[in-house]
């Protein structure tokens, strides 16, 4: 999908870093799950010690970050840039963190009406917050549209939308 989406952009070179590996070699349908922590660590192996890695993620996806595989370790490996979405507060960002990194409720309560902008620096986590992106595309919105059988034209390049339809991807996605 990345190759299709960037076909017209000479400066972009798609990577197979996250291509699924087969759990049982030679047996289709036995792919190992791809975890972000593994991708981040693989990338960092090619870095110099002075290089810094940032993980860019939308607020809607960040809300589930505590459920991710080895979420706490991920915060030790990289800093996050969280793209805001309308309706989310600074408290929502803090409350989405894994429990061991999350500030106490009495600390976040005053920020429930404060927009998710600026930087959030906590022991074990550094998060840079972008203001609300008034962009209709988000991974969550795309998966929801696919699951509902809606058109993807407003979200995706036609070649990518056609590929998703042809391969019947994300049909059972709930969010």
Secondary structure, DSSP 8 states (H G I E B T S, - for coil): -HHHHTTT-TT-----TT---BSSTT-TT-B----HHHHHHHHHHTS-TT---EEEEEHHHHTTGGGSTTHHHHHHH-EEEEEE-TT-BHHHHHHHS-TTTS--HHHHGGGTTSBS-EEEEETTEEEEEEEE---S--HHHHHHHHHTT---TTTS-HHHHHHHHHHTTTTT---
